[in-house]
Amino acid sequence: MASNQRSSPSVERPPSTPSDAEPESGLETARRQLARAASQLEIDDNVVERLRHPAKVHEVTIPLERDDGSVEVFTGYRAQHDSVRGPYKGGLRYHPDVTRDECVGLAMWMTWKCAVMDLPFGGAKGGVVVDPKSLTDDETERLTRRFTQEIREVIGPTIDIPAPDMGTDPQVMAWLMDAYSMQEGETIPGVVTGKPPVIGGSRGREQAPGRSVAIVTRESCDYYDYPLSETTVAIQGFGSVGANAARLLEEWGATVVAVSDVNGAIYDPDGLDVAAIPSHDEEPEAVTRYAEETGDVTRLSNDELLALDVDVLIPAAVGNVLTEDNADDVRADLVVEGANGPTTFAADAILEERGVAVIPDILANAGGVTVSYFEWLQDINRRQWTLERVNEELEAEMLAAWNGVRDAVETRDVTWRDGAYVVALERIAAAHDARGLWP
């Protein structure tokens, strides 16, 4: 890595930093980040107070007939945070740890993410409290169709547009679109994004979050004068985000030395052949099988991967993996957040103090919602784009967002996270000021 590394921008931290001894919820983290960003700007306190709360949270009961004839009841949520700039937009996840507050916090992050990318959407998030691995395909379809019916009145192409998230995929979106369309009496592909291309999905949608992580990593390395050909990268998580980011970065010249799945990590200081490792979506838990088959890589835990002496660390698995307990162990010079919320508030402060630049999730992995926007446009216009056009448009949008955040970082001498939040909050506050408050 080049020796002329720039110092990490910094700001004065709050008098006290919350401990991770009791992990704070995504909602608490999102509110802390909102307060910190608001302190950088001259924004009406009333607007900030409105943004601390979701516009609506819908909770529904979903009875499901299992394949054996028994009935089990699940809980589903759809949190809608803010729609001042356009329809609500955000993923649906099937996971046993889904909660109301998690959905609200993630919906807030979607509001900021859409604003950072200057997309005409607000933020939403939802999910069902269920372990998707416990469901058969037929049960997943029935659950999805019933959940769609329960939230049908609060979603739609001009109201709220769901998308895939943890535990869901293009097939789930196809079932959701079909269930909604059947009830509406017409085919409405724009009600969801992340569908299969054969029914209105966009080419390149599944790869988009990983592609944007790779683009932002490339731009970050260029900003800090790190030639990709001399840059080592460790990626926690080898799902669609981590795998696609790894493959692109390797193609562009970086050396990916470590990747991981839920069972652990593999490491080769000379570089892995990431193109030869199936992603989790292509072949679940293939990373550890690759280690067993080749035998020429070092096995590590996921925690050990986070502490590797590499240039760039990309946490692309789940949230809250960089904490107060392990932030001092991070030896990377640059962290690019591929997952949503992988860095706790306390860890963020420690990394900032140590001069480790952290590129936030609301910029780095925003390729997913950006290509979802492209898909929405294609559905409205009934005209599908080529993959080449999708990737070209995504590159342009990511560079525009990167340049906007970079300008805020340099002008205000703030961290990358604060710069991204400042850009987002300025746009959202301006929209609220222009529209006013309905009495």
C-alpha positions in Angstrom: 0.0 0.0 0.0 1.1 3.5 -0.7 2.8 5.4 2.1 1.2 8.7 1.5 -2.1 7.8 3.2 -4.3 10.7 4.1 -5.3 11.1 7.6 -8.9 10.1 8.4 -11.2 13.1 8.7 -12.6 13.4 12.2 -15.0 15.4 14.3 -15.5 15.9 18.0 -17.3 13.0 19.4 -20.1 13.2 21.9 -19.1 13.4 25.6 -19.9 9.7 26.1 -20.0 6.8 23.7 -22.5 4.0 24.4 -21.0 0.7 25.3 -21.7 -2.5 23.4 -22.1 -4.5 26.6 -25.8 -4.4 25.9 -26.1 -4.3 22.1 -28.2 -1.4 21.0 -31.0 -1.9 18.6 -30.8 -0.8 15.0 -33.4 1.9 15.9 -31.3 3.2 18.7 -28.2 3.3 16.4 -30.2 5.0 13.6 -31.4 7.7 16.0 -27.9 8.3 17.3 -26.6 8.7 13.8 -29.5 11.1 12.9 -28.7 13.2 16.0 -25.0 13.3 15.1 -25.7 14.3 11.5 -28.2 16.9 12.5 -25.6 18.5 14.8 -23.5 19.2 11.7 -26.2 21.2 10.0 -28.6 24.1 10.6 -31.8 22.1 10.4 -35.2 22.8 12.1 -35.4 20.7 15.2 -39.0 19.9 14.4 -37.9 18.2 11.2 -35.3 16.2 13.1 -38.0 15.2 15.6 -40.2 14.0 12.8 -37.4 11.9 11.4 -36.8 10.2 14.7 -40.1 8.3 14.3 -41.6 6.2 11.5 -44.7 7.4 9.7 -46.4 4.0 10.2 -45.7 0.5 11.4 -48.0 -2.3 10.3 -48.1 -5.5 12.3 -50.0 -8.4 10.9 -50.8 -12.0 11.8 -50.1 -14.7 9.2 -51.7 -18.1 9.7 -49.9 -20.7 7.6 -51.1 -24.2 6.9 -48.0 -26.5 7.1 -47.6 -29.4 4.7 -48.7 -31.8 7.4 -52.0 -30.0 7.8 -51.2 -28.2 11.0 -51.6 -24.4 11.2 -48.9 -22.2 12.6 -49.3 -18.4 13.1 -46.5 -16.0 12.3 -46.0 -12.3 12.9 -45.1 -9.9 10.1 -44.2 -6.2 10.0 -43.9 -3.4 7.5 -42.3 -0.2 8.8 -42.7 2.9 6.7 -40.4 5.7 7.9 -40.6 8.7 5.6 -42.1 9.4 2.1 -41.4 13.1 1.7 -39.2 12.4 -1.4 -41.3 9.6 -2.9 -42.9 6.2 -2.3 -41.5 4.1 0.5 -38.9 1.6 -0.6 -37.2 -1.2 1.3 -36.6 -5.0 1.7 -38.6 -7.8 3.2 -36.7 -10.3 5.3 -37.7 -13.8 6.6 -35.7 -14.3 9.7 -36.4 -15.5 13.3 -34.9 -12.3 14.8 -37.1 -9.9 12.9 -38.6 -7.3 15.3 -40.6 -4.1 15.1 -37.7 -1.9 16.2 -35.3 -3.6 13.8 -37.7 -2.9 10.9 -38.0 0.7 12.0 -34.3 1.2 12.3 -33.7 -0.4 8.9 -36.4 1.7 7.4 -34.7 4.8 8.6 -31.4 3.7 7.0 -33.3 3.2 3.8 -34.5 6.8 4.0 -30.9 8.0 4.3 -29.7 5.6 1.6 -32.2 6.7 -1.0 -31.5 10.3 -0.2 -27.7 9.8 -0.5 -28.3 8.3 -3.9 -30.8 11.1 -4.7 -33.5 8.6 -5.6 -37.2 9.6 -5.5 -38.0 7.2 -2.7 -38.4 7.2 1.1 -37.5 4.4 3.4 -39.3 1.2 4.5 -38.5 -2.2 5.8 -40.4 -5.3 6.7 -40.3 -9.0 7.4 -41.8 -12.1 8.9 -40.6 -13.7 12.2 -39.7 -17.1 10.8 -36.7 -19.3 10.0 -37.0 -19.7 6.3 -34.9 -22.9 6.5 -37.7 -24.5 8.4 -40.2 -24.0 5.5 -40.6 -26.1 2.4 -41.0 -24.3 -0.9 -44.7 -24.7 -0.9 -45.0 -23.4 2.7 -42.8 -20.4 1.7 -45.1 -19.6 -1.2 -48.3 -19.9 1.0 -46.7 -17.7 3.7 -45.7 -15.1 1.1 -49.1 -15.0 -0.6 -50.9 -14.6 2.8 -48.5 -12.0 4.0 -49.0 -10.1 0.7 -52.7 -10.1 1.3 -52.3 -8.8 4.9 -50.2 -5.8 3.8 -51.8 -5.3 0.3 -53.5 -2.1 1.2 -50.3 -0.4 2.3 -48.0 -1.4 -0.6 -48.1 -0.5 -4.3 -46.0 1.0 -7.1 -46.8 4.5 -6.0 -47.1 3.8 -2.2 -44.5 1.3 -1.0 -42.3 -1.0 -3.1 -40.8 -4.0 -1.3 -37.6 -5.9 -2.4 -35.7 -9.0 -1.4 -33.7 -9.1 1.8 -32.3 -11.7 4.2 -34.2 -15.0 3.7 -36.1 -13.9 0.6 -35.2 -13.9 -3.1 -36.5 -13.2 -6.6 -38.9 -16.2 -6.4 -40.5 -14.7 -3.2 -40.8 -11.4 -5.0 -42.5 -13.2 -7.9 -45.1 -14.7 -5.6 -45.6 -11.4 -3.9 -46.1 -9.6 -7.3 -48.5 -12.3 -8.5 -50.6 -12.3 -5.3 -50.9 -8.5 -5.4 -51.7 -8.5 -9.1 -54.4 -11.2 -8.8 -56.2 -9.2 -6.1 -55.9 -6.0 -8.1 -57.2 -7.6 -11.3 -54.2 -6.6 -13.5 -50.5 -7.4 -13.7 -48.6 -4.8 -11.7 -44.9 -5.6 -11.9 -43.9 -2.3 -10.3 -45.3 -3.4 -6.9 -41.9 -5.1 -6.0 -38.4 -5.0 -7.3 -35.8 -7.8 -7.3 -38.1 -10.0 -9.4 -36.9 -12.5 -12.0 -36.3 -10.6 -15.3 -38.8 -12.8 -17.1 -41.6 -11.0 -15.2 -40.3 -7.5 -15.1 -37.2 -7.8 -13.0 -34.0 -5.9 -13.9 -30.9 -7.5 -15.3 -28.1 -7.0 -12.8 -30.3 -6.5 -9.8 -28.9 -9.4 -7.7 -25.3 -8.4 -8.4 -25.9 -4.7 -7.8 -25.2 -4.4 -4.0 -21.9 -6.2 -4.5 -21.0 -4.2 -7.6 -21.6 -0.9 -5.7 -19.4 -2.1 -2.8 -16.6 -2.9 -5.4 -17.1 0.5 -7.1 -16.9 2.4 -3.7 -13.9 0.3 -2.6 -12.1 1.2 -5.9 -12.9 4.9 -5.5 -11.9 4.8 -1.8 -8.5 3.2 -2.7 -8.0 5.8 -5.3 -8.8 8.6 -2.9 -6.2 7.3 -0.4 -3.7 6.6 -3.1 -3.8 2.8 -2.8 -3.2 1.2 -6.2 -5.6 -1.8 -6.5 -2.8 -3.9 -7.8 -1.1 -3.5 -4.4 -4.2 -3.7 -2.2 -5.2 -6.8 -0.1 -8.8 -7.3 0.8 -10.6 -9.5 3.4 -14.4 -10.0 3.0 -16.6 -11.4 5.7 -19.6 -13.0 4.1 -19.7 -14.7 0.6 -23.4 -14.2 -0.3 -24.4 -12.1 -3.2 -22.8 -8.9 -1.8 -19.5 -10.3 -0.7 -19.0 -12.7 -3.6 -19.8 -10.1 -6.3 -17.6 -7.5 -4.7 -14.8 -10.0 -4.4 -15.0 -11.1 -8.0 -15.1 -7.6 -9.3 -12.2 -6.4 -7.1 -10.1 -9.4 -8.2 -11.0 -8.6 -11.8 -9.8 -5.0 -11.3 -6.5 -6.1 -9.8 -7.0 -6.3 -6.1 -5.8 -9.4 -4.1 -8.6 -11.0 -2.1 -6.9 -12.9 0.6 -9.8 -14.0 2.8 -13.5 -14.7 2.5 -16.0 -16.5 4.8 -19.3 -18.1 5.2 -21.4 -19.0 8.3 -19.0 -21.8 9.1 -15.8 -19.8 9.1 -13.2 -18.2 6.9 -10.4 -19.2 4.5 -7.2 -17.2 4.1 -4.3 -17.2 1.7 -1.8 -14.3 1.9 -1.0 -14.8 -1.7 -4.6 -14.4 -2.8 -7.6 -16.7 -3.2 -9.0 -17.7 -6.6 -12.4 -16.2 -5.7 -13.9 -16.9 -9.1 -13.5 -20.6 -8.3 -15.5 -20.4 -5.0 -19.3 -20.6 -5.4 -21.3 -17.9 -3.6 -23.7 -18.8 -0.8 -26.6 -18.3 -3.2 -25.0 -20.6 -5.8 -24.0 -23.3 -3.3 -24.6 -22.8 0.4 -21.6 -23.1 2.7 -19.3 -23.6 -0.3 -16.4 -21.6 1.3 -15.6 -24.2 3.9 -16.1 -27.0 1.3 -13.6 -25.3 -0.9 -11.1 -25.3 2.0 -11.6 -29.1 2.4 -11.3 -29.8 -1.3 -8.1 -27.7 -1.9 -6.3 -28.1 1.4 -3.9 -25.3 0.6 -5.6 -22.4 2.5 -5.7 -21.6 6.2 -8.9 -22.0 8.1 -9.9 -19.1 10.4 -13.0 -18.1 12.3 -15.1 -15.2 11.2 -13.8 -13.2 14.2 -10.2 -13.9 13.1 -10.9 -12.6 9.6 -11.9 -9.2 11.0 -8.5 -8.9 12.6 -6.4 -9.8 9.6 -3.5 -7.5 8.6 -5.0 -6.3 5.3 -5.5 -3.0 3.5 -9.3 -3.2 3.1 -11.8 -5.0 5.3 -15.3 -5.5 3.9 -17.9 -6.8 6.5 -20.6 -8.1 4.1 -22.5 -10.7 6.2 -24.7 -9.4 9.1 -25.0 -6.4 11.3 -23.1 -5.6 14.5 -19.9 -7.6 13.8 -17.5 -4.7 14.5 -18.0 -3.8 18.2 -16.4 -2.1 21.1 -14.8 -5.5 22.0 -13.0 -6.0 18.7 -12.6 -2.6 17.1 -9.1 -2.3 18.5 -8.2 -5.6 16.8 -9.0 -4.3 13.3 -5.7 -4.0 11.4 -7.2 -2.8 8.1 -6.6 0.8 7.1 -10.0 1.0 5.4 -13.4 -0.5 6.2 -16.1 -0.6 3.5 -19.5 -1.7 4.9 -21.1 -4.2 2.6 -23.7 -5.4 5.1 -26.3 -3.1 6.7 -25.1 -1.8 10.1 -22.0 -4.0 10.6 -20.3 -1.4 12.8 -21.8 -0.4 16.2 -21.8 3.2 17.4 -19.1 2.4 20.0 -16.9 0.6 17.4 -17.3 3.5 15.0 -15.9 5.9 17.6 -12.9 3.7 18.3 -12.1 3.2 14.6 -12.4 7.0 14.1 -10.0 7.7 16.9 -7.6 5.2 15.5 -7.7 6.8 12.1 -9.4 3.9 10.3 -11.6 5.2 7.6 -15.1 3.6 7.5 -17.1 4.0 4.3 -20.8 3.6 5.4 -23.3 1.1 4.2 -25.8 3.8 3.1 -23.3 4.6 0.4 -21.3 1.5 -0.2 -24.1 -1.1 -0.7 -26.7 1.3 -2.2 -26.4 -0.4 -5.6 -29.3 -2.6 -4.6 -31.8 0.1 -4.2 -30.4 2.0 -7.1 -30.9 -0.8 -9.6 -34.3 -1.4 -7.9 -35.1 2.2 -8.9 -34.0 1.2 -12.5 -36.3 -1.8 -12.3 -39.2 0.4 -11.1 -38.6 2.7 -14.1 -38.5 -0.2 -16.5 -41.8 -1.6 -15.1 -43.6 1.7 -15.3 -42.4 2.2 -18.9 -42.8 -1.5 -19.9 -39.3 -1.4 -21.4 -36.4 -3.6 -20.3 -32.8 -2.3 -20.2 -29.8 -4.3 -21.3 -27.3 -5.4 -18.6 -24.7 -3.1 -20.1 -27.1 -0.1 -19.7 -27.9 -1.1 -16.1 -24.2 -1.4 -15.2 -23.4 1.9 -16.9 -26.2 3.7 -15.2 -25.2 2.2 -11.8 -21.6 3.3 -12.3 -22.7 6.8 -13.1 -25.1 7.0 -10.1 -22.5 5.6 -7.7 -19.8 8.0 -8.8 -22.2 10.9 -8.5 -23.1 9.8 -4.9 -19.4 9.2 -4.1 -18.4 12.7 -5.3 -21.2 14.3 -3.3 -20.2 12.6 -0.1 -16.5 13.2 -0.7 -17.2 16.9 -1.1 -19.1 17.0 2.2 -16.2 15.1 3.9 -13.6 17.5 2.6 -15.7 20.7 3.0 -16.8 20.0 6.6 -13.8 17.9 7.7 -16.1 15.1 8.9 -16.0 11.3 8.7 -17.3 9.4 5.7 -20.4 8.3 7.7 -21.1 11.8 8.8 -20.5 13.1 5.3 -23.1 10.6 3.9 -25.6 11.5 6.6 -25.1 15.2 6.0 -25.8 14.8 2.3 -28.9 12.7 3.0 -30.3 14.9 5.8 -29.8 18.1 3.8 -31.9 16.7 1.0 -34.6 15.3 3.2 -34.9 18.4 5.3 -35.1 20.6 2.2 -38.0 18.4 1.0 -39.8 18.7 4.4 -39.3 22.5 4.4 -40.7 22.7 0.9 -43.8 20.5 1.6 -44.5 21.8 5.1 -46.6 20.0 7.7 -50.1 18.9 7.1 -52.2 20.4 10.0 
